[in-house]
Amino acid sequence: MSRKSILGASFALLIASASFMAGPAAAATDAAAVLNHYAALAHAKYEDSLNTAKALDAAIDALIATPSEETLKAARAAWIKARAPYQQSEVYRFGNAVVDDWEGKVNAWPLDEGLIDYVDASYGTESDENALFVANVIANPKLKINGKDVDATHLTPEFLSETLHEAGEIEANVATGYHAIEFLLWGQDLNGTGPGAGNRAYTDFDTKNCTNGHCDRRAAYLKAASTLLVSDLQEMVTSWAPDGEATKTVTADPKAGISAILTGMGSLSYGELAGERMKLGVLLHDPEEEHDCFSDNTHASHLNDAVGIASAYTGEYTRADGTKMTGPSLSELVAAKDTALDAEMRAKLTKTLDAMNAMAKRAETVEAYDQMIGEGNAEGNATVQAAIDGLIDQTKTIERVIASLDLGTIELEGSDSLDNPNAVFQ
């Protein structure tokens, strides 16, 4: 999700210890090497995200130029492929302010899709929290935002990012990024916890045989969102280049840099993924709480988040072209102080990945993620819960790693769904 819990402020976990790596100078040198490799992996992940987004953009061009079942299918496949490297990069959030400040442009969720395009009557017609709940900018070139008239005639990348995204200071007004594109490619998933994803027709983009009206503006919006995704990802590739802002920041101070790695691992493991993205949906049995809710790709996104968490520890990453990257790792730094703790951390990361892979296999062979979290689905719920349990358990060891490396006080993201479940139902 973007930066805030749906249910309000998160409850932080505080881990305290003494000074950082109080020992030989070699420890700091090792930390510097780990951080340089951590930055190189970030650059590779964002570069892969950029390249797959460019392929998605090309597939969208083909869909708009020649709308058909084939070009729509190809664009959807390109979107799914683009999600994998990006989700593996999410571990760079939380500990790196440059990423967290930027992330809302590309991966904010959940979104009120009625802001963008037509929706089914079951969606509703108004919201007490969002005046733009059914604004449908594709159908309406004139809008009111905060009581002011806004000209939406030209659906440009600048209009989407500067005027429409989070319009009215409402986080659910997500107008840009992967999920806005996902909605335009799939449409709403109206199946609840039954089988099936979104099923938008390719004719929604066909100006010669248009369904649901405004096909030219729908195509313009999709192209603008895709163009913007490419430019936003380029920004992060530049930031993680050897002389980029993010790389300079994370490598400037070994203690702060290693803290950033573990903050990202722990916060994504616990508050964000185990809590807001997974446990909340299991508690509410609500398909609206799945991350890739239009495409039914949630299982893959959660799995790739877990892969990214492990990668931050092991220093290993398999690039989109199959090239494998390895280098100085946090694992080696921990092992130098406590081999048993390193073995424990690796074992728990593996156990979580096993549970995530089991969940993904079920999604691909039995039922989609939104069906798994449905009420009364004991086996599906248990499959998701096993992955949640793995994430929670590995966070406990992340806390022990923080203490072992003498990193001072680190605050990890929490979640009402884990820390105060009763609040979920209030």
LOROSE-806508 format. One record per residue (C-alpha): residue number from 1; residue in one letter; y, z, x. Coordinates in steps of 0.02 Angstrom, whole numbers. Layout:
REC | num | residuo | Y | Z | X
REC | NUM | A | Y | Z | X .
...
% end
This chain:
REC | num | residuo | Y | Z | X
REC | 1 | M | 0 | 0 | 0 .
REC | 2 | S | 177 | -2 | 59 .
REC | 3 | R | 248 | 158 | 128 .
REC | 4 | K | 238 | 280 | -18 .
REC | 5 | S | 94 | 358 | -110 .
REC | 6 | I | 88 | 303 | -292 .
REC | 7 | L | 74 | 486 | -336 .
REC | 8 | G | 217 | 548 | -229 .
REC | 9 | A | 234 | 629 | -61 .
REC | 10 | S | 81 | 638 | 49 .
REC | 11 | F | 16 | 798 | 122 .
REC | 12 | A | 20 | 790 | 311 .
REC | 13 | L | -113 | 850 | 430 .
REC | 14 | L | -41 | 940 | 579 .
REC | 15 | I | -134 | 949 | 742 .
REC | 16 | A | -63 | 1057 | 880 .
REC | 17 | S | -108 | 1075 | 1063 .
REC | 18 | A | -28 | 1097 | 1232 .
REC | 19 | S | 47 | 973 | 1357 .
REC | 20 | F | -15 | 795 | 1383 .
REC | 21 | M | -149 | 767 | 1513 .
REC | 22 | A | -90 | 907 | 1624 .
REC | 23 | G | -189 | 853 | 1775 .
REC | 24 | P | -195 | 726 | 1915 .
REC | 25 | A | -74 | 580 | 1919 .
REC | 26 | A | -223 | 464 | 1899 .
REC | 27 | A | -238 | 517 | 1716 .
REC | 28 | A | -65 | 449 | 1679 .
REC | 29 | T | -109 | 288 | 1770 .
REC | 30 | D | -265 | 270 | 1664 .
REC | 31 | A | -160 | 297 | 1509 .
REC | 32 | A | -40 | 160 | 1563 .
REC | 33 | A | -184 | 37 | 1582 .
REC | 34 | V | -251 | 85 | 1411 .
REC | 35 | L | -81 | 57 | 1332 .
REC | 36 | N | -57 | -112 | 1415 .
REC | 37 | H | -224 | -168 | 1344 .
REC | 38 | Y | -184 | -93 | 1174 .
REC | 39 | A | -25 | -198 | 1171 .
REC | 40 | A | -121 | -354 | 1226 .
REC | 41 | L | -244 | -329 | 1082 .
REC | 42 | A | -99 | -311 | 961 .
REC | 43 | H | -24 | -474 | 1023 .
REC | 44 | A | -193 | -561 | 1002 .
REC | 45 | K | -219 | -493 | 826 .
REC | 46 | Y | -47 | -544 | 767 .
REC | 47 | E | -65 | -713 | 852 .
REC | 48 | D | -229 | -740 | 759 .
REC | 49 | S | -143 | -684 | 599 .
REC | 50 | L | -3 | -808 | 631 .
REC | 51 | N | -121 | -953 | 668 .
REC | 52 | T | -227 | -921 | 513 .
REC | 53 | A | -66 | -906 | 410 .
REC | 54 | K | -12 | -1075 | 476 .
REC | 55 | A | -180 | -1146 | 420 .
REC | 56 | L | -151 | -1066 | 250 .
REC | 57 | D | 22 | -1144 | 243 .
REC | 58 | A | -54 | -1316 | 278 .
REC | 59 | A | -184 | -1289 | 142 .
REC | 60 | I | -44 | -1243 | 21 .
REC | 61 | D | 48 | -1402 | 68 .
REC | 62 | A | -109 | -1500 | 24 .
REC | 63 | L | -127 | -1408 | -142 .
REC | 64 | I | 52 | -1445 | -190 .
REC | 65 | A | 42 | -1627 | -135 .
REC | 66 | T | -124 | -1660 | -222 .
REC | 67 | P | -170 | -1525 | -346 .
REC | 68 | S | -358 | -1522 | -378 .
REC | 69 | E | -506 | -1404 | -387 .
REC | 70 | E | -543 | -1448 | -206 .
REC | 71 | T | -369 | -1414 | -136 .
REC | 72 | L | -354 | -1251 | -233 .
REC | 73 | K | -524 | -1195 | -170 .
REC | 74 | A | -473 | -1239 | 8 .
REC | 75 | A | -310 | -1141 | -6 .
REC | 76 | R | -404 | -989 | -72 .
REC | 77 | A | -529 | -1000 | 71 .
REC | 78 | A | -385 | -1011 | 196 .
REC | 79 | W | -305 | -856 | 119 .
REC | 80 | I | -467 | -757 | 135 .
REC | 81 | K | -487 | -813 | 316 .
REC | 82 | A | -308 | -763 | 353 .
REC | 83 | R | -336 | -587 | 290 .
REC | 84 | A | -468 | -540 | 421 .
REC | 85 | P | -362 | -534 | 579 .
REC | 86 | Y | -214 | -460 | 487 .
REC | 87 | Q | -315 | -316 | 415 .
REC | 88 | Q | -383 | -280 | 589 .
REC | 89 | S | -203 | -261 | 647 .
REC | 90 | E | -160 | -126 | 519 .
REC | 91 | V | -210 | 13 | 638 .
REC | 92 | Y | -45 | -25 | 728 .
REC | 93 | R | 51 | 46 | 582 .
REC | 94 | F | 103 | 230 | 568 .
REC | 95 | G | 111 | 261 | 756 .
REC | 96 | N | 223 | 111 | 789 .
REC | 97 | A | 386 | 116 | 691 .
REC | 98 | V | 422 | -68 | 726 .
REC | 99 | V | 263 | -113 | 631 .
REC | 100 | D | 281 | 10 | 488 .
REC | 101 | D | 462 | -40 | 456 .
REC | 102 | W | 407 | -223 | 448 .
REC | 103 | E | 240 | -207 | 357 .
REC | 104 | G | 311 | -199 | 181 .
REC | 105 | K | 365 | -381 | 194 .
REC | 106 | V | 188 | -445 | 220 .
REC | 107 | N | 62 | -324 | 143 .
REC | 108 | A | 151 | -218 | 11 .
REC | 109 | W | 47 | -176 | -143 .
REC | 110 | P | 18 | -144 | -284 .
REC | 111 | L | 137 | -271 | -362 .
REC | 112 | D | 204 | -298 | -537 .
REC | 113 | E | 154 | -481 | -548 .
REC | 114 | G | 256 | -508 | -705 .
REC | 115 | L | 408 | -515 | -590 .
REC | 116 | I | 341 | -678 | -517 .
REC | 117 | D | 252 | -779 | -652 .
REC | 118 | Y | 176 | -779 | -825 .
REC | 119 | V | 53 | -640 | -867 .
REC | 120 | D | -72 | -606 | -1005 .
REC | 121 | A | -14 | -513 | -1161 .
REC | 122 | S | -124 | -366 | -1109 .
REC | 123 | Y | -6 | -338 | -962 .
REC | 124 | G | 129 | -272 | -1080 .
REC | 125 | T | 310 | -318 | -1106 .
REC | 126 | E | 409 | -178 | -1027 .
REC | 127 | S | 403 | -34 | -906 .
REC | 128 | D | 506 | 125 | -903 .
REC | 129 | E | 504 | 117 | -713 .
REC | 130 | N | 541 | -69 | -686 .
REC | 131 | A | 669 | -172 | -780 .
REC | 132 | L | 598 | -329 | -697 .
REC | 133 | F | 419 | -294 | -753 .
REC | 134 | V | 406 | -463 | -843 .
REC | 135 | A | 558 | -551 | -770 .
REC | 136 | N | 451 | -704 | -727 .
REC | 137 | V | 568 | -783 | -601 .
REC | 138 | I | 466 | -943 | -600 .
REC | 139 | A | 509 | -972 | -783 .
REC | 140 | N | 684 | -899 | -776 .
REC | 141 | P | 812 | -964 | -651 .
REC | 142 | K | 937 | -833 | -708 .
REC | 143 | L | 902 | -647 | -687 .
REC | 144 | K | 989 | -480 | -702 .
REC | 145 | I | 960 | -360 | -558 .
REC | 146 | N | 1043 | -190 | -569 .
REC | 147 | G | 1148 | -259 | -711 .
REC | 148 | K | 1214 | -405 | -610 .
REC | 149 | D | 1181 | -589 | -645 .
REC | 150 | V | 1076 | -671 | -509 .
REC | 151 | D | 1053 | -858 | -484 .
REC | 152 | A | 868 | -892 | -452 .
REC | 153 | T | 882 | -1082 | -463 .
REC | 154 | H | 825 | -1108 | -285 .
REC | 155 | L | 664 | -1015 | -241 .
REC | 156 | T | 691 | -1015 | -54 .
REC | 157 | P | 614 | -898 | 76 .
REC | 158 | E | 785 | -816 | 93 .
REC | 159 | F | 798 | -784 | -94 .
REC | 160 | L | 625 | -708 | -101 .
REC | 161 | S | 653 | -594 | 48 .
REC | 162 | E | 836 | -547 | 28 .
REC | 163 | T | 858 | -540 | -161 .
REC | 164 | L | 691 | -529 | -253 .
REC | 165 | H | 580 | -423 | -141 .
REC | 166 | E | 591 | -241 | -197 .
REC | 167 | A | 732 | -292 | -316 .
REC | 168 | G | 817 | -146 | -398 .
REC | 169 | E | 746 | -35 | -259 .
REC | 170 | I | 578 | -39 | -349 .
REC | 171 | E | 430 | -46 | -228 .
REC | 172 | A | 318 | -129 | -358 .
REC | 173 | N | 434 | -281 | -358 .
REC | 174 | V | 333 | -362 | -220 .
REC | 175 | A | 395 | -540 | -203 .
REC | 176 | T | 331 | -587 | -30 .
REC | 177 | G | 178 | -574 | 80 .
REC | 178 | Y | -9 | -595 | 63 .
REC | 179 | H | -23 | -520 | -111 .
REC | 180 | A | 114 | -626 | -190 .
REC | 181 | I | 25 | -779 | -121 .
REC | 182 | E | -142 | -710 | -180 .
REC | 183 | F | -76 | -692 | -357 .
REC | 184 | L | -11 | -870 | -358 .
REC | 185 | L | -176 | -940 | -294 .
REC | 186 | W | -292 | -840 | -408 .
REC | 187 | G | -187 | -776 | -552 .
REC | 188 | Q | -224 | -612 | -639 .
REC | 189 | D | -399 | -541 | -637 .
REC | 190 | L | -422 | -504 | -822 .
REC | 191 | N | -603 | -449 | -806 .
REC | 192 | G | -573 | -263 | -785 .
REC | 193 | T | -730 | -190 | -707 .
REC | 194 | G | -831 | -338 | -768 .
REC | 195 | P | -882 | -485 | -656 .
REC | 196 | G | -755 | -615 | -603 .
REC | 197 | A | -591 | -631 | -508 .
REC | 198 | G | -429 | -719 | -554 .
REC | 199 | N | -453 | -895 | -620 .
REC | 200 | R | -289 | -989 | -610 .
REC | 201 | A | -307 | -1175 | -643 .
REC | 202 | Y | -252 | -1301 | -511 .
REC | 203 | T | -152 | -1385 | -649 .
REC | 204 | D | -28 | -1239 | -637 .
REC | 205 | F | 36 | -1335 | -485 .
REC | 206 | D | 17 | -1511 | -554 .
REC | 207 | T | 187 | -1576 | -610 .
REC | 208 | K | 105 | -1729 | -691 .
REC | 209 | N | -20 | -1628 | -793 .
REC | 210 | C | 63 | -1458 | -796 .
REC | 211 | T | -15 | -1305 | -877 .
REC | 212 | N | 85 | -1148 | -917 .
REC | 213 | G | 250 | -1235 | -878 .
REC | 214 | H | 367 | -1237 | -729 .
REC | 215 | C | 240 | -1310 | -609 .
REC | 216 | D | 377 | -1371 | -492 .
REC | 217 | R | 451 | -1197 | -477 .
REC | 218 | R | 279 | -1117 | -458 .
REC | 219 | A | 243 | -1235 | -314 .
REC | 220 | A | 414 | -1200 | -239 .
REC | 221 | Y | 384 | -1012 | -248 .
REC | 222 | L | 212 | -1027 | -168 .
REC | 223 | K | 280 | -1135 | -26 .
REC | 224 | A | 426 | -1017 | 3 .
REC | 225 | A | 311 | -865 | 10 .
REC | 226 | S | 194 | -954 | 131 .
REC | 227 | T | 337 | -1010 | 243 .
REC | 228 | L | 403 | -833 | 245 .
REC | 229 | L | 233 | -760 | 290 .
REC | 230 | V | 225 | -874 | 442 .
REC | 231 | S | 399 | -826 | 501 .
REC | 232 | D | 368 | -640 | 473 .
REC | 233 | L | 207 | -646 | 574 .
REC | 234 | Q | 296 | -740 | 713 .
REC | 235 | E | 416 | -594 | 722 .
REC | 236 | M | 272 | -475 | 758 .
REC | 237 | V | 191 | -593 | 885 .
REC | 238 | T | 356 | -595 | 979 .
REC | 239 | S | 372 | -407 | 968 .
REC | 240 | W | 200 | -379 | 1048 .
REC | 241 | A | 222 | -507 | 1187 .
REC | 242 | P | 224 | -429 | 1362 .
REC | 243 | D | 414 | -416 | 1359 .
REC | 244 | G | 429 | -383 | 1172 .
REC | 245 | E | 508 | -232 | 1088 .
REC | 246 | A | 345 | -157 | 1023 .
REC | 247 | T | 256 | -175 | 1191 .
REC | 248 | K | 400 | -100 | 1288 .
REC | 249 | T | 411 | 46 | 1167 .
REC | 250 | V | 226 | 91 | 1166 .
REC | 251 | T | 205 | 74 | 1355 .
REC | 252 | A | 364 | 167 | 1403 .
REC | 253 | D | 290 | 342 | 1392 .
REC | 254 | P | 102 | 373 | 1414 .
REC | 255 | K | 101 | 528 | 1304 .
REC | 256 | A | 196 | 445 | 1163 .
REC | 257 | G | 93 | 286 | 1179 .
REC | 258 | I | -77 | 372 | 1169 .
REC | 259 | S | -9 | 475 | 1024 .
REC | 260 | A | 37 | 312 | 936 .
REC | 261 | I | -141 | 247 | 952 .
REC | 262 | L | -216 | 405 | 878 .
REC | 263 | T | -82 | 419 | 743 .
REC | 264 | G | -127 | 243 | 686 .
REC | 265 | M | -313 | 278 | 690 .
REC | 266 | G | -302 | 444 | 599 .
REC | 267 | S | -173 | 395 | 469 .
REC | 268 | L | -261 | 234 | 422 .
REC | 269 | S | -431 | 320 | 419 .
REC | 270 | Y | -379 | 466 | 312 .
REC | 271 | G | -224 | 453 | 203 .
REC | 272 | E | -208 | 266 | 185 .
REC | 273 | L | -383 | 193 | 179 .
REC | 274 | A | -496 | 338 | 127 .
REC | 275 | G | -363 | 408 | 12 .
REC | 276 | E | -238 | 287 | -66 .
REC | 277 | R | -341 | 128 | -56 .
REC | 278 | M | -515 | 195 | -94 .
REC | 279 | K | -531 | 372 | -163 .
REC | 280 | L | -391 | 348 | -289 .
REC | 281 | G | -483 | 201 | -366 .
REC | 282 | V | -647 | 298 | -373 .
REC | 283 | L | -562 | 445 | -458 .
REC | 284 | L | -474 | 337 | -587 .
REC | 285 | H | -610 | 203 | -600 .
REC | 286 | D | -464 | 83 | -607 .
REC | 287 | P | -480 | -98 | -546 .
REC | 288 | E | -291 | -102 | -526 .
REC | 289 | E | -316 | 12 | -376 .
REC | 290 | E | -409 | -117 | -273 .
REC | 291 | H | -313 | -191 | -128 .
REC | 292 | D | -350 | -378 | -148 .
REC | 293 | C | -358 | -364 | -336 .
REC | 294 | F | -333 | -547 | -387 .
REC | 295 | S | -460 | -623 | -268 .
REC | 296 | D | -595 | -487 | -267 .
REC | 297 | N | -582 | -486 | -76 .
REC | 298 | T | -554 | -298 | -66 .
REC | 299 | H | -721 | -259 | 17 .
REC | 300 | A | -678 | -374 | 163 .
REC | 301 | S | -504 | -302 | 184 .
REC | 302 | H | -571 | -124 | 190 .
REC | 303 | L | -707 | -174 | 313 .
REC | 304 | N | -582 | -260 | 427 .
REC | 305 | D | -469 | -107 | 423 .
REC | 306 | A | -617 | -4 | 485 .
REC | 307 | V | -655 | -134 | 619 .
REC | 308 | G | -474 | -120 | 675 .
REC | 309 | I | -484 | 70 | 687 .
REC | 310 | A | -638 | 57 | 798 .
REC | 311 | S | -554 | -78 | 903 .
REC | 312 | A | -406 | 36 | 941 .
REC | 313 | Y | -529 | 160 | 1016 .
REC | 314 | T | -650 | 46 | 1107 .
REC | 315 | G | -525 | -84 | 1167 .
REC | 316 | E | -636 | -223 | 1099 .
REC | 317 | Y | -580 | -367 | 988 .
REC | 318 | T | -663 | -530 | 939 .
REC | 319 | R | -530 | -662 | 915 .
REC | 320 | A | -527 | -788 | 773 .
REC | 321 | D | -597 | -920 | 892 .
REC | 322 | G | -742 | -807 | 943 .
REC | 323 | T | -669 | -753 | 1111 .
REC | 324 | K | -707 | -570 | 1149 .
REC | 325 | M | -574 | -460 | 1226 .
REC | 326 | T | -614 | -300 | 1319 .
REC | 327 | G | -515 | -188 | 1435 .
REC | 328 | P | -461 | -11 | 1477 .
REC | 329 | S | -490 | 93 | 1321 .
REC | 330 | L | -450 | 257 | 1240 .
REC | 331 | S | -638 | 285 | 1238 .
REC | 332 | E | -639 | 285 | 1429 .
REC | 333 | L | -492 | 405 | 1433 .
REC | 334 | V | -582 | 526 | 1318 .
REC | 335 | A | -747 | 509 | 1411 .
REC | 336 | A | -661 | 557 | 1574 .
REC | 337 | K | -620 | 726 | 1497 .
REC | 338 | D | -766 | 752 | 1378 .
REC | 339 | T | -914 | 631 | 1374 .
REC | 340 | A | -992 | 718 | 1224 .
REC | 341 | L | -832 | 700 | 1122 .
REC | 342 | D | -821 | 515 | 1165 .
REC | 343 | A | -1002 | 491 | 1111 .
REC | 344 | E | -964 | 583 | 948 .
REC | 345 | M | -811 | 476 | 913 .
REC | 346 | R | -906 | 315 | 944 .
REC | 347 | A | -1052 | 372 | 836 .
REC | 348 | K | -938 | 415 | 691 .
REC | 349 | L | -845 | 250 | 703 .
REC | 350 | T | -1012 | 161 | 698 .
REC | 351 | K | -1071 | 262 | 549 .
REC | 352 | T | -914 | 216 | 453 .
REC | 353 | L | -936 | 33 | 497 .
REC | 354 | D | -1116 | 40 | 438 .
REC | 355 | A | -1059 | 110 | 270 .
REC | 356 | M | -920 | -20 | 258 .
REC | 357 | N | -1043 | -160 | 296 .
REC | 358 | A | -1162 | -94 | 163 .
REC | 359 | M | -1018 | -95 | 40 .
REC | 360 | A | -970 | -273 | 90 .
REC | 361 | K | -1150 | -332 | 74 .
REC | 362 | R | -1160 | -258 | -101 .
REC | 363 | A | -997 | -347 | -146 .
REC | 364 | E | -1068 | -512 | -87 .
REC | 365 | T | -1241 | -494 | -166 .
REC | 366 | V | -1231 | -374 | -315 .
REC | 367 | E | -1056 | -342 | -384 .
REC | 368 | A | -874 | -349 | -333 .
REC | 369 | Y | -778 | -198 | -271 .
REC | 370 | D | -686 | -175 | -436 .
REC | 371 | Q | -855 | -163 | -523 .
REC | 372 | M | -917 | -37 | -394 .
REC | 373 | I | -778 | 85 | -436 .
REC | 374 | G | -804 | 67 | -623 .
REC | 375 | E | -840 | 218 | -731 .
REC | 376 | G | -1025 | 252 | -755 .
REC | 377 | N | -1078 | 148 | -605 .
REC | 378 | A | -1161 | 287 | -506 .
REC | 379 | E | -1237 | 175 | -372 .
REC | 380 | G | -1078 | 74 | -347 .
REC | 381 | N | -970 | 230 | -341 .
REC | 382 | A | -1088 | 308 | -214 .
REC | 383 | T | -1081 | 153 | -103 .
REC | 384 | V | -891 | 163 | -96 .
REC | 385 | Q | -895 | 353 | -76 .
REC | 386 | A | -1009 | 337 | 76 .
REC | 387 | A | -875 | 233 | 163 .
REC | 388 | I | -741 | 358 | 112 .
REC | 389 | D | -847 | 501 | 181 .
REC | 390 | G | -866 | 408 | 345 .
REC | 391 | L | -677 | 385 | 360 .
REC | 392 | I | -644 | 569 | 322 .
REC | 393 | D | -776 | 626 | 447 .
REC | 394 | Q | -713 | 513 | 586 .
REC | 395 | T | -537 | 582 | 558 .
REC | 396 | K | -601 | 756 | 599 .
REC | 397 | T | -659 | 691 | 767 .
REC | 398 | I | -495 | 599 | 793 .
REC | 399 | E | -411 | 770 | 773 .
REC | 400 | R | -526 | 839 | 907 .
REC | 401 | V | -483 | 693 | 1022 .
REC | 402 | I | -298 | 732 | 998 .
REC | 403 | A | -328 | 912 | 1048 .
REC | 404 | S | -436 | 861 | 1196 .
REC | 405 | L | -300 | 750 | 1267 .
REC | 406 | D | -165 | 884 | 1248 .
REC | 407 | L | -49 | 776 | 1144 .
REC | 408 | G | 54 | 910 | 1061 .
REC | 409 | T | 84 | 903 | 873 .
REC | 410 | I | 38 | 741 | 785 .
REC | 411 | E | 64 | 714 | 599 .
REC | 412 | L | -65 | 608 | 509 .
REC | 413 | E | -41 | 531 | 338 .
REC | 414 | G | -120 | 623 | 192 .
REC | 415 | S | -156 | 576 | 12 .
REC | 416 | D | -152 | 670 | -152 .
REC | 417 | S | -319 | 592 | -196 .
REC | 418 | L | -399 | 687 | -50 .
REC | 419 | D | -286 | 838 | -29 .
REC | 420 | N | -242 | 878 | -209 .
REC | 421 | P | -354 | 777 | -328 .
REC | 422 | N | -292 | 868 | -483 .
REC | 423 | A | -122 | 788 | -457 .
REC | 424 | V | -202 | 618 | -486 .
REC | 425 | F | -231 | 659 | -669 .
REC | 426 | Q | -62 | 739 | -704 .
% end
